[in-house]
Amino acid sequence: MHKPKYALFFDNHTMAGVPDVGSEFNAEEFSDQIKACGVDYVGFTAKCNQGFCYYPTKTGIIHPSLKTDMFGSFVNACKKKNITVAAYFNCGLSNEDALRHLDWCTISPKGEILHPGVFELGWVTPYLRTMCLNSPYRDYLITLIKEVAGLYPIGGFLLDSFNGFPCICPECIRLMKKQGIDFRNNDAVAQFARDSAFQLAKLIKKSIDEISKDYLIYFLGISYEDNAIGSYLECECLPTYPCWGYDYLPIMAHHLRTLAGDDRPILNMTARFYEWGDFGSLRPKAGIAYDVYYGLANGMRPNIGGHIHPRGSTQPAIFNRIKEVYQEVQQYEEWYAGAKNAADIGVISSQKISKTPALIGTVRMLSELKQQFDIINTSSDFDKYACLILPDDVLLTPHIAEKIKKYIASGKPVLATGNSGLDSEKTHFLLEKEWGVTFAGPCPFEPSFFKPAAKISDDLPEIPLALYTRGLHVKALAETEIAGYLIKPYFNREFDGVYSNYYLPPDKITDLPSVVFSGKVCYITHPVFSAYHSLASVDLRTLVKNCLSVLLPDPLIRVKGLPSFGKVFVTRQQSRTMLHFLNYVPELRGKSEIVEEPLVTGNITAQLRLDGKKPARIYAAPERRDLSYKVKDNYAGITVGTMCGYGMAVVEWEE
């Protein structure tokens, strides 16, 4: 099975009226350009979301203006150059098939076949007709996939649009009734649709495995956890497009690296343009490079997407931009290969991991504090982490509470905030003794302020500090150390019938705790990570920093000289450790964020925890220029110096 290092992906969703599909396509020239970029894996369209095939199919619908075997010639040209090709199939969308087989279409719970409201795109949308995955379309689709596998020496499949669109067609109704599902319940219908998508994915996987188990397979649309049925993971994220933005990849990078294991690759799919289906743009080199570097520093292999022009023209400017990026990052390949991320902290999520305010705020805070962390779910191994964080809304079951109790009993610390630690009904803390507090209801103050004790007051201004979001009212147990008290406002933020109480300064300090320490547990009564997502209060970040300095006084790495927005990652190979420094700023311009230039910074120093090892040599990659360092108190103090955009320091260890 191929393990991609540098990948490209080409959409080819082409409208029926385009008269000259493939008329300028030269597979040899096209693949030569790909080879020149140092690419070893390419996704190329066999069947697009319009339902057209780009090879001489005996089952499907060939695009009416296609005169050649566009897909087959490309596969064969790439094979000669040792480039592996994955066949792209859009599975949930197939407009031309829908026009010919209206009985294959989904019928929404409102009784509609046409879906102009999907993703709020309106009438001009690829989602206007979606396919029922329980209709005869499923057998047709599997036949097409098997046809391509039998015709061409491909190495994988990228199977798209397993979105699980809710459907109440006669076949879905029959199946729901058979399974005892209430088809009048929209939530139940939606879950049935997701389950149907997953069942089809498993059936496709079984059909492909019967041909060969060496294919790379990924299903776009089902969850990352369910993609355990596939052979790799792929994070699709075009950050200039608002539905993703620059917060999605950081969350998923810190999570997917915990799911992949040692054998499954993770691809980081960005794109050369600003939005999918955009034929007329090239993002700045720095913007694409930032995406690629971020992924590589988190164990993800890069995949740059684009949309091939229907004529198949080579468009050298596009390949030149990709080549610029890939040739730059490929200088570091020996330090990327097989490297695994190191992490002190496990950030627990009890929900589906996505762009929630709590996780966005957590990832931003911890990244700005240069902490090394994974995002994990409740089934993960907690013991591999030196500290756990339960941000804002991690509700516990008895089973999870017992896991955390054992973790704390082993002498390891926990930071919890807001509702985290409550039972699923939000009536009490399941670990009252460990948390050091009892639950008394919602906080009576809106807004709330706090005053920190000396223990956690470093770098905080000596004024009442706003918490911004509504937290909990708790009572400290007898042995609990109170490290911060709530300050109430003059009035709560509300309309009292006469006045709209909006301007609400702090009034008096109360005896209600805002921060407590109970043994190895620190609990903050308010959802500070969600508040950071909302208003980016540096004071709240400083509060978390001070609490972590108590719980985790010796972090894996400390950095000076890099701005707060700069990112630091630590990866390891067998005999060396790599420090990755990223210095880029996504800037909001109108409705979209972009990165246009790399930033230069100087006087960077880093302290790397040694954990009993001794450095043999420390140098800057890729030039292998020696860096000065001093060893003291279980840390190597490294003078990194100046960097522009991205830099790497490598520590080789004595054997």
C-alpha positions as CSV (number, residue, x, y, z in Angstrom):
1,M,0.0,0.0,0.0
2,H,1.4,3.4,-1.0
3,K,2.1,5.9,1.7
4,P,1.8,9.4,0.2
5,K,4.4,12.0,0.9
6,Y,3.4,14.9,-1.3
7,A,0.0,14.9,-3.0
8,L,-2.2,16.8,-5.4
9,F,-5.9,16.6,-6.0
10,F,-7.8,17.7,-9.1
11,D,-11.6,18.3,-9.1
12,N,-13.2,18.0,-12.5
13,H,-16.9,18.8,-11.9
14,T,-17.9,19.9,-15.3
15,M,-21.3,21.2,-16.5
16,A,-23.1,19.3,-19.3
17,G,-23.0,22.2,-21.7
18,V,-19.2,22.5,-21.8
19,P,-18.4,21.7,-25.4
20,D,-14.7,20.8,-25.3
21,V,-13.9,18.6,-22.4
22,G,-10.4,17.2,-22.6
23,S,-9.6,18.9,-25.9
24,E,-6.3,20.2,-24.7
25,F,-5.4,17.4,-22.3
26,N,-2.0,15.9,-22.8
27,A,-1.5,13.3,-20.1
28,E,2.3,13.2,-20.6
29,E,2.7,16.9,-20.2
30,F,0.3,17.1,-17.3
31,S,2.1,14.3,-15.4
32,D,5.5,15.8,-16.2
33,Q,4.4,19.0,-14.4
34,I,3.2,16.9,-11.4
35,K,6.5,15.0,-11.4
36,A,8.5,18.2,-11.4
37,C,6.7,19.2,-8.2
38,G,8.0,16.1,-6.4
39,V,4.6,14.7,-6.1
40,D,4.0,11.0,-5.6
41,Y,0.2,10.7,-5.1
42,V,-2.6,12.4,-7.1
43,G,-6.4,12.3,-6.8
44,F,-8.0,12.5,-10.2
45,T,-11.7,12.5,-11.1
46,A,-13.2,9.3,-12.5
47,K,-16.8,10.4,-11.8
48,C,-17.7,14.0,-10.9
49,N,-20.5,15.4,-8.8
50,Q,-22.4,16.1,-12.1
51,G,-22.6,12.4,-12.6
52,F,-20.2,12.3,-15.6
53,C,-17.4,9.8,-16.0
54,Y,-14.1,10.7,-17.7
55,Y,-13.3,7.3,-19.0
56,P,-15.1,4.9,-21.5
57,T,-17.5,3.4,-19.0
58,K,-19.9,0.6,-19.9
59,T,-22.2,1.4,-17.0
60,G,-22.1,5.1,-16.3
61,I,-22.6,8.3,-18.3
62,I,-19.6,9.7,-20.2
63,H,-19.5,13.5,-20.4
64,P,-21.1,14.3,-23.8
65,S,-18.2,16.3,-25.2
66,L,-15.4,14.0,-24.0
67,K,-13.7,12.2,-26.9
68,T,-10.8,10.5,-25.2
69,D,-10.1,8.4,-22.1
70,M,-9.0,11.3,-20.0
71,F,-8.8,9.4,-16.7
72,G,-7.1,6.3,-18.2
73,S,-4.4,8.2,-20.1
74,F,-3.6,10.1,-17.0
75,V,-3.3,7.0,-14.8
76,N,-1.0,5.3,-17.4
77,A,1.2,8.4,-17.8
78,C,1.6,8.7,-14.0
79,K,2.4,5.0,-13.6
80,K,5.4,5.4,-15.9
81,K,6.6,8.2,-13.6
82,N,6.0,6.3,-10.3
83,I,3.1,8.5,-9.4
84,T,0.3,6.7,-7.7
85,V,-3.2,7.8,-8.7
86,A,-6.4,7.7,-6.6
87,A,-9.7,7.6,-8.4
88,Y,-12.1,10.3,-7.2
89,F,-15.8,9.4,-7.1
90,N,-18.5,11.7,-5.9
91,C,-21.0,9.4,-4.3
92,G,-23.6,11.5,-2.7
93,L,-24.1,13.8,-5.7
94,S,-24.6,12.7,-9.2
95,N,-26.8,15.2,-11.0
96,E,-27.0,13.6,-14.4
97,D,-28.1,10.2,-12.9
98,A,-30.6,12.1,-10.8
99,L,-32.1,13.6,-14.0
100,R,-32.5,10.2,-15.5
101,H,-33.6,8.4,-12.4
102,L,-35.7,10.7,-10.2
103,D,-36.5,7.6,-8.1
104,W,-32.8,7.6,-7.1
105,C,-33.1,11.1,-5.5
106,T,-33.4,11.9,-1.9
107,I,-36.8,13.2,-0.7
108,S,-36.3,15.6,2.2
109,P,-38.5,15.4,5.3
110,K,-40.4,18.3,3.8
111,G,-41.2,16.2,0.7
112,E,-38.8,18.0,-1.7
113,I,-36.6,16.5,-4.3
114,L,-34.8,19.8,-5.1
115,H,-32.7,21.1,-2.2
116,P,-31.8,24.8,-2.8
117,G,-31.4,25.3,1.0
118,V,-28.6,22.7,1.5
119,F,-25.7,24.6,3.2
120,E,-27.6,27.8,2.4
121,L,-26.2,28.0,-1.1
122,G,-29.4,28.7,-2.9
123,W,-30.5,27.4,-6.3
124,V,-27.1,27.5,-8.0
125,T,-25.5,24.7,-6.0
126,P,-24.0,21.2,-6.7
127,Y,-26.4,20.0,-3.9
128,L,-29.6,20.8,-5.8
129,R,-30.2,17.1,-6.3
130,T,-28.8,14.5,-3.9
131,M,-28.7,10.8,-4.2
132,C,-30.5,8.3,-1.9
133,L,-27.9,5.9,-0.7
134,N,-30.6,3.2,-0.2
135,S,-31.9,3.4,-3.7
136,P,-30.7,1.3,-6.7
137,Y,-28.1,4.0,-7.1
138,R,-25.9,2.2,-4.5
139,D,-25.5,-0.9,-6.7
140,Y,-24.9,1.3,-9.8
141,L,-22.2,3.2,-7.9
142,I,-20.4,0.1,-6.7
143,T,-20.4,-1.2,-10.2
144,L,-18.7,1.9,-11.4
145,I,-16.1,1.7,-8.7
146,K,-15.3,-1.9,-9.5
147,E,-15.2,-1.1,-13.2
148,V,-12.4,1.5,-12.6
149,A,-10.5,-0.9,-10.4
150,G,-10.6,-3.5,-13.1
151,L,-9.6,-1.2,-15.9
152,Y,-6.7,0.9,-14.5
153,P,-3.6,0.4,-12.3
154,I,-4.8,2.9,-9.6
155,G,-3.6,3.0,-6.0
156,G,-6.5,4.3,-4.1
157,F,-10.0,5.8,-4.0
158,L,-11.2,9.1,-2.6
159,L,-15.0,8.7,-2.2
160,D,-16.8,12.0,-1.6
161,S,-20.1,13.4,-0.3
162,F,-21.1,10.7,2.2
163,N,-23.0,13.5,3.9
164,G,-26.0,11.4,4.8
165,F,-28.7,13.7,3.5
166,P,-32.1,12.9,5.3
167,C,-34.5,11.0,3.0
168,I,-38.1,9.8,3.2
169,C,-38.3,8.1,-0.1
170,P,-40.4,4.9,-0.1
171,E,-37.3,2.7,0.3
172,C,-36.0,4.7,3.2
173,I,-39.4,4.7,4.8
174,R,-39.6,0.9,4.4
175,L,-36.2,0.4,6.0
176,M,-37.0,2.8,8.9
177,K,-40.3,1.0,9.6
178,K,-38.5,-2.4,9.5
179,Q,-35.9,-1.0,12.1
180,G,-38.6,0.6,14.3
181,I,-37.5,4.1,13.5
182,D,-40.0,6.9,13.7
183,F,-39.9,8.5,10.2
184,R,-41.9,11.5,11.5
185,N,-39.0,12.4,13.8
186,N,-36.5,14.6,11.9
187,D,-33.7,13.8,14.3
188,A,-34.3,10.1,13.9
189,V,-34.4,10.4,10.1
190,A,-31.2,12.4,10.1
191,Q,-29.4,9.7,12.1
192,F,-30.8,7.0,9.9
193,A,-29.4,8.9,6.9
194,R,-25.9,9.1,8.5
195,D,-26.1,5.4,9.3
196,S,-27.1,4.6,5.7
197,A,-24.1,6.5,4.5
198,F,-21.8,4.6,6.8
199,Q,-23.4,1.3,5.8
200,L,-22.8,2.1,2.1
201,A,-19.2,3.0,2.9
202,K,-18.6,-0.3,4.6
203,L,-20.2,-2.1,1.6
204,I,-17.9,-0.2,-0.8
205,K,-14.9,-1.0,1.3
206,K,-15.8,-4.7,1.3
207,S,-16.3,-4.6,-2.5
208,I,-12.9,-3.0,-3.0
209,D,-11.1,-5.3,-0.6
210,E,-12.4,-8.3,-2.6
211,I,-10.3,-6.9,-5.5
212,S,-7.3,-5.9,-3.5
213,K,-6.5,-4.8,0.1
214,D,-3.7,-2.6,-1.1
215,Y,-5.8,0.4,-2.1
216,L,-5.7,3.6,-0.1
217,I,-9.4,4.4,0.7
218,Y,-11.0,7.4,2.3
219,F,-14.7,8.4,2.7
220,L,-15.3,12.2,2.8
221,G,-18.4,12.9,4.8
222,I,-18.4,10.2,7.5
223,S,-16.7,11.0,10.8
224,Y,-13.0,10.6,11.3
225,E,-13.6,7.9,13.9
226,D,-15.8,5.9,11.4
227,N,-13.1,6.3,8.8
228,A,-11.3,3.6,10.7
229,I,-12.8,1.4,8.0
230,G,-10.6,3.2,5.5
231,S,-6.8,3.0,5.2
232,Y,-5.9,6.7,5.8
233,L,-7.3,9.9,7.1
234,E,-7.8,13.2,5.3
235,C,-8.5,16.6,6.7
236,E,-10.1,18.8,4.1
237,C,-9.6,22.5,5.1
238,L,-9.5,25.5,2.8
239,P,-8.9,28.2,5.4
240,T,-9.8,31.1,3.2
241,Y,-13.4,29.7,3.0
242,P,-15.3,30.9,6.1
243,C,-16.9,27.5,6.9
244,W,-13.4,26.3,7.7
245,G,-11.3,29.3,8.6
246,Y,-8.0,29.2,10.3
247,D,-9.3,27.4,13.4
248,Y,-10.4,24.1,11.9
249,L,-7.0,22.7,10.9
250,P,-5.4,23.4,14.3
251,I,-8.2,21.5,16.1
252,M,-8.2,18.6,13.7
253,A,-4.4,18.4,13.5
254,H,-4.1,18.0,17.3
255,H,-6.9,15.3,17.1
256,L,-6.2,13.3,14.0
257,R,-2.6,12.6,15.0
258,T,-4.0,10.6,17.9
259,L,-6.2,8.4,15.6
260,A,-3.8,7.5,12.9
261,G,-1.5,5.1,14.7
262,D,1.8,4.2,13.1
263,D,0.5,2.8,9.8
264,R,-2.3,5.1,8.5
265,P,-1.2,8.3,6.7
266,I,-3.0,11.6,7.3
267,L,-3.4,13.9,4.4
268,N,-3.8,17.7,4.9
269,M,-5.9,18.9,2.0
270,T,-5.7,22.6,1.4
271,A,-6.0,24.2,-2.1
272,R,-4.3,26.6,-4.4
273,F,-7.4,28.9,-4.7
274,Y,-9.8,30.7,-2.3
275,E,-12.8,28.5,-2.5
276,W,-13.7,25.2,-4.2
277,G,-14.8,25.7,-7.8
278,D,-12.7,28.8,-8.1
279,F,-11.0,28.7,-11.5
280,G,-9.5,32.1,-11.4
281,S,-7.1,32.5,-8.5
282,L,-3.8,31.5,-7.0
283,R,-3.4,32.0,-3.2
284,P,-0.1,33.6,-2.2
285,K,2.8,31.2,-1.8
286,A,3.0,32.1,2.0
287,G,-0.7,31.2,2.5
288,I,-0.3,27.7,0.9
289,A,3.1,27.2,2.6
290,Y,1.6,28.0,6.1
291,D,-1.1,25.3,5.6
292,V,1.5,22.8,4.5
293,Y,4.0,23.5,7.2
294,Y,1.3,23.4,9.9
295,G,0.3,20.0,8.7
296,L,3.8,18.6,8.4
297,A,4.6,19.8,11.9
298,N,1.7,17.7,13.1
299,G,2.5,14.5,11.2
300,M,0.2,15.2,8.2
301,R,1.3,14.9,4.6
302,P,0.4,17.8,2.3
303,N,-2.3,17.6,-0.4
304,I,-2.9,20.7,-2.5
305,G,-6.2,20.7,-4.3
306,G,-7.3,22.4,-7.5
307,H,-10.0,22.3,-10.2
308,I,-8.7,21.2,-13.6
309,H,-9.9,23.3,-16.5
310,P,-12.4,21.2,-18.5
311,R,-10.2,21.4,-21.6
312,G,-7.4,19.9,-19.5
313,S,-4.9,22.6,-20.2
314,T,-1.7,22.5,-18.2
315,Q,-1.8,26.1,-16.8
316,P,2.0,26.4,-15.9
317,A,1.4,29.2,-13.4
318,I,-0.6,26.9,-11.1
319,F,2.1,24.2,-11.2
320,N,4.8,26.8,-10.7
321,R,3.1,28.0,-7.5
322,I,2.8,24.4,-6.2
323,K,6.4,23.7,-7.2
324,E,7.6,26.7,-5.2
325,V,5.9,25.5,-2.1
326,Y,6.8,21.9,-2.3
327,Q,10.4,22.5,-3.2
328,E,10.7,24.7,-0.2
329,V,9.2,22.2,2.3
330,Q,10.9,19.2,0.8
331,Q,14.2,20.4,2.0
332,Y,13.1,19.2,5.5
333,E,11.8,15.8,4.4
334,E,14.3,13.7,6.3
335,W,13.1,15.3,9.5
336,Y,9.4,14.9,8.7
337,A,9.6,11.2,7.7
338,G,8.0,9.1,10.4
339,A,8.2,11.8,13.1
340,K,5.6,11.8,15.9
341,N,4.3,14.7,17.9
342,A,5.2,15.0,21.6
343,A,2.5,16.2,24.0
344,D,2.3,17.0,27.7
345,I,-1.4,17.8,27.8
346,G,-4.4,15.8,26.8
347,V,-7.4,18.0,26.0
348,I,-10.6,15.9,26.5
349,S,-13.7,16.3,24.5
350,S,-16.9,14.3,25.4
351,Q,-18.6,15.4,22.2
352,K,-17.9,15.1,18.5
353,I,-14.7,17.1,17.9
354,S,-15.4,20.1,15.8
355,K,-15.2,23.9,15.8
356,T,-16.9,24.5,19.1
357,P,-16.2,27.8,21.0
358,A,-14.6,25.8,23.8
359,L,-12.2,23.9,21.5
360,I,-11.4,27.0,19.4
361,G,-10.6,28.9,22.5
362,T,-8.6,26.0,24.0
363,V,-6.5,25.5,20.9
364,R,-5.8,29.2,20.5
365,M,-4.8,29.6,24.2
366,L,-2.6,26.6,24.5
367,S,-0.9,27.3,21.1
368,E,-0.2,30.9,22.1
369,L,1.2,29.6,25.4
370,K,3.4,27.2,23.4
371,Q,2.1,24.2,25.2
372,Q,2.3,20.8,23.5
373,F,-1.1,19.0,23.5
374,D,-3.4,16.5,21.9
375,I,-7.1,16.7,21.5
376,I,-8.5,13.4,22.7
377,N,-11.9,11.8,23.3
378,T,-13.1,10.0,26.4
379,S,-12.0,6.6,25.1
380,S,-8.4,7.6,24.8
381,D,-5.5,6.5,27.0
382,F,-5.2,9.3,29.6
383,D,-2.1,7.9,31.2
384,K,0.2,9.0,28.4
385,Y,-0.3,12.7,29.3
386,A,1.3,14.6,32.2
387,C,-1.8,16.8,32.5
388,L,-5.5,16.7,31.4
389,I,-7.7,19.7,30.5
390,L,-11.5,19.4,30.5
391,P,-12.5,22.6,28.7
392,D,-15.9,24.2,29.6
393,D,-18.4,21.6,28.7
394,V,-17.0,18.1,29.3
395,L,-19.9,16.2,31.0
396,L,-19.0,12.9,32.7
397,T,-20.5,9.5,32.8
398,P,-19.7,7.2,35.8
399,H,-17.3,5.3,33.6
400,I,-15.3,8.4,32.4
401,A,-15.4,9.8,36.0
402,E,-13.7,6.6,37.2
403,K,-11.0,6.9,34.5
404,I,-10.3,10.5,35.6
405,K,-10.4,9.5,39.3
406,K,-7.7,6.8,38.7
407,Y,-5.7,9.3,36.7
408,I,-5.7,11.8,39.6
409,A,-5.0,9.1,42.1
410,S,-1.8,8.3,40.1
411,G,-0.5,11.8,41.0
412,K,-1.3,13.6,37.8
413,P,-3.0,17.0,37.5
414,V,-6.3,18.1,35.9
415,L,-7.6,21.5,34.9
416,A,-11.4,21.8,34.5
417,T,-13.5,24.8,33.7
418,G,-17.2,25.7,33.6
419,N,-19.6,22.8,33.3
420,S,-16.8,20.2,33.0
421,G,-17.1,17.5,35.6
422,L,-20.9,17.7,35.9
423,D,-23.1,14.7,35.3
424,S,-25.0,14.5,32.0
425,E,-28.1,16.1,33.6
426,K,-26.0,18.9,35.1
427,T,-27.2,18.3,38.6
428,H,-23.9,17.6,40.5
429,F,-20.2,17.0,40.1
430,L,-19.4,13.3,39.8
431,L,-16.0,13.8,41.4
432,E,-16.9,16.3,44.1
433,K,-14.0,15.4,46.4
434,E,-11.4,15.6,43.6
435,W,-12.9,18.9,42.2
436,G,-13.1,20.3,45.8
437,V,-16.5,21.9,45.3
438,T,-20.2,21.1,45.3
439,F,-22.6,22.3,42.7
440,A,-25.1,24.9,43.8
441,G,-26.5,26.0,40.4
442,P,-25.8,28.6,37.8
443,C,-23.7,31.6,38.9
444,P,-26.0,34.3,40.3
445,F,-24.0,37.1,38.6
446,E,-24.1,38.2,35.0
447,P,-21.6,39.5,34.3
448,S,-19.0,38.2,36.8
449,F,-15.6,39.5,37.7
450,F,-12.8,37.8,39.7
451,K,-9.9,38.6,41.9
452,P,-7.0,36.1,41.9
453,A,-4.9,35.1,44.9
454,A,-1.2,35.7,44.8
455,K,-0.7,32.1,43.7
456,I,-2.1,32.8,40.3
457,S,-1.7,36.5,40.0
458,D,1.5,36.8,37.9
459,D,1.2,39.3,35.1
460,L,-2.5,40.0,35.9
461,P,-3.5,43.7,36.4
462,E,-4.7,44.5,39.9
463,I,-8.2,45.3,39.0
464,P,-11.4,43.2,39.0
465,L,-11.2,41.1,35.9
466,A,-14.1,40.2,33.7
467,L,-15.1,36.5,33.0
468,Y,-17.5,37.5,30.2
469,T,-19.6,34.3,30.2
470,R,-22.0,32.8,32.7
471,G,-20.4,30.2,34.9
472,L,-21.4,28.1,37.9
473,H,-22.2,28.8,41.6
474,V,-20.1,26.3,43.6
475,K,-19.3,25.9,47.3
476,A,-15.8,24.9,48.3
477,L,-15.2,21.9,50.5
478,A,-13.4,22.3,53.8
479,E,-9.9,21.2,52.5
480,T,-10.2,23.2,49.3
481,E,-7.8,26.0,48.6
482,I,-9.6,29.1,47.1
483,A,-7.3,30.9,44.7
484,G,-9.8,33.4,43.4
485,Y,-13.1,35.0,44.4
486,L,-16.0,36.2,42.4
487,I,-16.8,39.9,42.4
488,K,-20.5,40.7,41.8
489,P,-21.7,43.6,39.6
490,Y,-24.0,46.4,40.8
491,F,-26.9,44.7,39.0
492,N,-27.3,41.8,36.6
493,R,-27.4,42.4,32.9
494,E,-31.2,42.5,32.3
495,F,-34.2,44.6,31.7
496,D,-35.8,45.3,35.0
497,G,-39.0,46.7,33.6
498,V,-37.8,50.3,33.6
499,Y,-34.0,50.2,32.9
500,S,-31.9,48.2,30.6
501,N,-29.0,47.4,32.9
502,Y,-26.1,47.3,30.4
503,Y,-23.3,49.3,31.9
504,L,-22.3,47.1,34.9
505,P,-19.1,47.8,36.8
506,P,-17.9,45.5,39.5
507,D,-19.2,46.2,43.0
508,K,-18.1,44.0,45.9
509,I,-16.0,40.9,46.3
510,T,-18.0,37.9,47.5
511,D,-17.2,34.7,49.3
512,L,-17.9,32.6,46.2
513,P,-14.9,31.0,44.6
514,S,-13.9,31.5,41.0
515,V,-10.7,29.4,41.1
516,V,-10.0,26.5,43.4
517,F,-7.2,24.0,43.9
518,S,-7.9,20.6,45.4
519,G,-4.8,18.4,45.5
520,K,-3.9,17.9,41.8
521,V,-7.1,19.5,40.4
522,C,-7.6,23.1,39.5
523,Y,-11.2,24.1,38.8
524,I,-12.3,27.4,37.3
525,T,-16.0,28.1,37.7
526,H,-16.5,29.9,34.4
527,P,-16.0,28.7,30.8
528,V,-12.9,30.7,30.1
529,F,-12.0,29.0,26.9
530,S,-15.3,29.8,25.3
531,A,-14.9,33.4,26.6
532,Y,-11.5,33.5,24.9
533,H,-13.1,32.5,21.7
534,S,-15.6,35.3,22.0
535,L,-13.3,38.2,23.1
536,A,-9.7,37.0,23.2
537,S,-9.1,38.4,26.7
538,V,-5.3,38.2,27.3
539,D,-6.1,38.3,31.0
540,L,-8.0,35.0,30.7
541,R,-5.2,33.4,28.9
542,T,-2.8,34.7,31.6
543,L,-5.1,33.1,34.2
544,V,-4.9,29.7,32.4
545,K,-1.1,30.2,32.1
546,N,-0.7,30.8,35.8
547,C,-2.9,27.8,36.7
548,L,-0.9,25.5,34.4
549,S,2.4,26.8,35.9
550,V,1.1,25.3,39.2
551,L,-0.1,22.1,37.7
552,L,2.6,21.6,35.0
553,P,5.6,23.6,36.2
554,D,8.1,22.0,33.8
555,P,6.5,22.0,30.3
556,L,8.2,20.2,27.4
557,I,9.2,23.5,25.8
558,R,9.4,27.2,26.7
559,V,10.0,29.8,24.1
560,K,10.9,33.5,24.1
561,G,11.2,35.9,21.2
562,L,8.4,34.4,19.1
563,P,5.1,36.4,19.1
564,S,2.0,35.1,20.8
565,F,0.5,34.1,17.4
566,G,3.7,32.1,16.5
567,K,3.3,28.4,16.7
568,V,5.7,25.8,18.1
569,F,5.5,22.0,17.7
570,V,7.8,19.3,19.0
571,T,8.2,16.1,17.0
572,R,10.4,13.1,17.5
573,Q,12.2,10.4,15.5
574,Q,14.2,7.6,17.0
575,S,17.4,9.5,17.8
576,R,16.4,13.1,17.5
577,T,13.8,15.8,18.3
578,M,12.6,18.5,16.0
579,L,11.4,22.0,17.1
580,H,9.1,23.6,14.5
581,F,8.5,27.4,14.6
582,L,5.8,29.0,12.5
583,N,5.5,32.7,12.3
584,Y,2.5,33.7,10.1
585,V,-0.6,35.8,10.8
586,P,-4.0,35.0,9.2
587,E,-5.6,38.4,8.7
588,L,-9.3,39.1,8.4
589,R,-9.9,41.0,5.2
590,G,-13.6,41.6,4.8
591,K,-15.2,38.2,5.2
592,S,-12.2,36.1,4.5
593,E,-8.9,35.5,6.4
594,I,-5.7,35.2,4.4
595,V,-2.0,34.8,4.9
596,E,0.0,36.9,2.4
597,E,3.5,37.1,3.8
598,P,5.8,35.2,6.1
599,L,7.0,37.2,9.1
600,V,10.5,37.7,10.2
601,T,11.4,37.5,13.9
602,G,14.7,37.4,15.7
603,N,16.3,36.6,19.1
604,I,14.2,33.4,19.5
605,T,15.4,31.2,22.3
606,A,13.9,27.8,23.4
607,Q,14.2,25.6,26.4
608,L,13.6,21.9,25.7
609,R,13.0,19.5,28.5
610,L,15.7,16.8,28.5
611,D,13.9,14.0,30.4
612,G,17.2,12.3,31.2
613,K,18.7,12.5,27.7
614,K,21.9,14.4,26.6
615,P,22.2,16.4,23.4
616,A,25.0,15.3,21.1
617,R,24.4,18.2,18.7
618,I,21.8,20.9,18.1
619,Y,21.5,22.5,14.7
620,A,19.2,24.5,12.4
621,A,17.7,22.5,9.5
622,P,18.0,22.1,6.6
623,E,21.4,23.7,6.4
624,R,22.7,21.9,9.5
625,R,24.1,25.1,11.0
626,D,25.2,24.5,14.6
627,L,23.1,26.3,17.2
628,S,24.6,27.3,20.6
629,Y,23.0,25.8,23.7
630,K,23.5,25.3,27.4
631,V,22.2,22.5,29.6
632,K,20.8,23.4,33.0
633,D,18.1,22.0,35.3
634,N,16.9,19.3,32.9
635,Y,16.6,21.8,30.0
636,A,18.6,22.6,27.0
637,G,18.6,26.3,26.4
638,I,18.9,26.8,22.7
639,T,19.6,30.1,20.8
640,V,17.5,29.7,17.7
641,G,18.1,33.3,16.4
642,T,16.2,34.7,13.4
643,M,13.6,33.0,11.2
644,C,11.2,34.0,8.4
645,G,7.9,32.2,8.4
646,Y,9.1,28.7,9.3
647,G,12.2,27.4,11.0
648,M,13.4,24.1,12.4
649,A,15.9,23.3,15.2
650,V,17.0,19.7,15.5
651,V,18.4,18.1,18.7
652,E,20.3,14.9,18.1
653,W,20.7,12.8,21.2
654,E,23.6,10.8,22.6
655,E,23.0,7.1,22.4
